[in-house]
Amino acid sequence: MAILDIVIAPDPVLKTVCEPVKEVNDEIRELLKNMLETMYKAPGIGLAACQVGVTKRVIVVDVSDDKEENQPYCMVNPEITWESDEYSVYQEGCLSLPEQYADVERPAAIKLRYLDETGKQIELEADGLLATCIQHEIDHLDGVLFVDHISKLKRGMIMKKLKKVVAAKAAG
């Protein structure tokens, strides 16, 4: 397993619509393992493949409170099949937008289907933080960042801060 480099906005790979995975094979399983290790080390609760520079429809999520016993979801080609009419608001952050947070409103509950690391199709109902996190990560697969859900003014302020962070690291 390996810790992968996390792509920081405004890198254009984060605005890329990711390609469906044709087959869950050893390469995809290795990617999932590396993404989990990267997410836990960051630390974060979700990570999409494009955030590590891979434009495949792959995400990992773990919102468990007990970090002694992780409860990860590894999702290949996740697809939301239903979302509730009720909405909830969570303060979201993102490993690709370090130290930036904003309140985002999303459907409170969802149903989705995806392939697990063995290639088996899974159907899942999620609500609360898990539903929010999954929606956030699936957005990444469609080239959408959480800041795309907030006002243009707030988004502009956050992106300006991130450009300074990236420039400072480059000058390093």
N, C-alpha and C positions, 0 to 999 in steps of 0.2 A: 504494500500500500504506500501511497505517497500523498504528501500535502501539495495541493495545486495552488497556483497563483490565482487570486481573485481579481477579476477585471473591475476597474473603477470607472464610474461614469465621469465624463461623457463618452467613453469608448464606444465607437459605432457598433461593435458586436452586440452590445446590449439592446440595440434597436432592430436587430435581425430577427425575422420570423424563422424559428428553428424547423428543421426537417424531421419528419416522422422516422422512427427507427424501424427498419425492415425486419430485423430479427434480433431477439435477445440472445446474444452470444457471449463468449468469454470477454471480448473487448468491452461490451456494454456492462457486464458484471464488474469488471475491473474499474470502469469509470464510476459506477455507483459506489463501490467501496472507497475509492479515492475521494469522491465528493462527500461522503459521510465523514470521513476522517478530517477533511478540510473544514466542513461545517462545524464539527465539534470543536476543533482547535480554534476557530475564529474568535469567539464562539457565536453560533447562530442557531436558528431553529428551522431554517429552510435554505436550499441552494438549488439553483437551476443550472443546467449544463453550460448555457451561454455565459454564465458568470465565471466560468473557468475556461472560457474561450472555445467551447465545443458546441456547435450549433445543431444539436440533436434534441428531440423532445424527451428530455429526461430530467426528473427532479427528485430530490430527497427532502424529507421533512421529519422532524422529531420535536414535538411540543411537550414531551413528558416532563413533569416537574422533578422526578427522581433521576438525577444524572448518574446515580449508581446503577440504574437499570434502564438503559436506553430503550426506546420504543420507536425505532425508525420505520418510516414508510419509504420504500424505493419504488418510484413510479415511472414507467416507460409509456410514452404516448398517452398521458392523462387527458381525459376529456370530460368536462362537466356536462351532465345530462339533464340536470334540474337544479334550479335555485329558488330559494324561498322568496316570497313577497316581502317578508320582514327583513329589515336591514339592521346592521349593528356597526358601531364605530370603534375602531382600535387605533391606537397610536402605532404606526408602522415605521420600521426602520429597514435597512437593507445593507448587506455586506458590501455591495457595490456602490453604496452611497454612505460611506462611513460617517458616523456621528450625526446623521441627519434624520429627523423624525417629523412626522405629520399625521394628523388624524385623517383616516380614510374610511369612507362608508362603503360597505360591501354587503351582499346578501348574507343573512345570519346563518343559513344552512344550505348545504349543497348535496347533490348526489353526483358521483363520478364513476367512471370506469377507467381502468388502466391495466397494463401488463406488469406483473411483478418481476423480480430478478430471475425467475425460472421460465418466464414467458407465459405464465398462466394469467388469464383475464380475471380481474378482481372488480367487484362493484362495492362501493363504499358510500355510506352516508356520514356526513361530518357537519358539526356545528361549532360555534364558539371560535376559540383561537385556532383550532385545527382547520376549520373551514376557511378562515381568513388567510392563514398561512398557505394553504393549497392554492387558493385563488391568486395570491400574490406571486407564487412561483409559476403558476400556469401563465399569468400575465407575462412573465419574463420570456416564456417560450414564444409569445406572440409579439415580442419587441416592445412591451409596455412596462414602464417603471411605476412604482407607487406614486411618484410625484406627478405622473400624468393624470392622476385622479384628484389633484388639488388645484387651487387657483393658479392662474398664470403668474401672478405676482409672487406667490410663495415659491412656486417651482423655479422661477428665475433667480430668486435669492439663494435657494439651495444649490442650483447648478453653478452659480457664480462662486460660491464657497468651494465647491468641489473642484472647479477649474484651478483655483488657487492651491488646493491641496496637491493636485496632480503636478502642477508646475513646480511647487516646492520640492516634491519628491524627485522630479526629473533633474532639478538643479543640484539636489542633494549632497 
